[in-house]
Amino acid sequence: MEFFDVIQTARAMRRYKPDPIPEDVLVQLIEAAHLGPSGSNRQSRHWIVVRDPEVKQQLADLNRAGVSAYLEHNRESANPHVDQGRRERFLAAVEHQMNHMHEVPAIVIACADLARAPQGTFGEGAAAATEVWGAVQNLLLAARALEVGSVPTTLAFVGDGREQAQAVLGLPAHILPMVLIPLGWPTGNFGPIRRRPLDEVLHWDRYAEQSAT
Ligand SMILES: Cc1cc2nc3c(=O)[nH]c(=O)nc-3n(C[C@H](O)[C@H](O)[C@H](O)COP(=O)(O)O)c2cc1C
């Protein structure tokens, strides 16, 4: 695929066929993630690829706890560019994924390794932002290029979900699960990503409420 077509159509996909994803494809995706940037090239990350049904079920249970609470309190769209109809379709997809998370072909858990950073220089938030998310985006784009559906999720880790996930995955205390990424061959089509207009966020030289065009 052409590079910018990949970027423009790498939208969140939450409904998958049951067919497995070949191991070499999974390795290719993790390799793409592993090539992502990190501060001082610390590469403070680990990737757990979960295919074991029992482990998937336990992660699905954690996701269900976080998503249920989210669905209960976040039905209204907080984004003026997203009308309520679109919001409802989004919520239906999130709920579908909640109900089928245990069935997805593979779940990747992107983890931050706090022990690889100089003492006290990054806590949980910075670990997520600086070490993990750039790499996760590589994975999402690589998945799109290979027609694999994916979505970065975090609701499994709210409350004590992160600690519970550490126990489920056998992670030591310094390795934090940050992003849960289900992977599967999508039942629907990849489509164009919708975002707010570029001129609301693009500024030349200095910030301005309305960019001059
Ligand atoms: C920090 C972060 C946390 C997210 N957490 C979840 C989540 O817990 N569950 C979920 O279904 N999607 C989650 N998403 C995916 C977003 O809903 C998605 O990126 C956004 O709606 C844009 O989707 P689009 O690229 O299809 O337009 C998360 C995305 C980010 C960046």
The ligand as an ORCA input file, in Angstrom:
! r2SCAN-3c Opt
* xyz 0 1
  C      -4.943      6.926     24.766
  C      -6.015      6.152     24.026
  C      -6.836      5.303     24.730
  C      -7.818      4.572     24.058
  N      -8.585      3.674     24.762
  C      -9.529      2.956     24.111
  C     -10.283      1.966     24.804
  O     -10.073      1.712     25.991
  N     -11.211      1.267     24.117
  C     -11.430      1.478     22.781
  O     -12.287      0.810     22.184
  N     -10.721      2.390     22.088
  C      -9.778      3.128     22.711
  N      -9.007      4.033     22.021
  C      -9.238      4.224     20.576
  C      -9.938      5.539     20.279
  O     -11.315      5.430     20.611
  C      -9.748      5.858     18.791
  O      -8.392      6.046     18.549
  C     -10.495      7.119     18.398
  O     -11.888      6.979     18.610
  C     -10.253      7.448     16.933
  O     -10.713      6.390     16.152
  P     -10.515      6.415     14.558
  O      -9.045      6.410     14.322
  O     -11.221      5.181     14.051
  O     -11.153      7.668     14.086
  C      -7.995      4.736     22.659
  C      -7.132      5.574     21.950
  C      -6.140      6.265     22.613
  C      -5.193      7.139     21.809
*
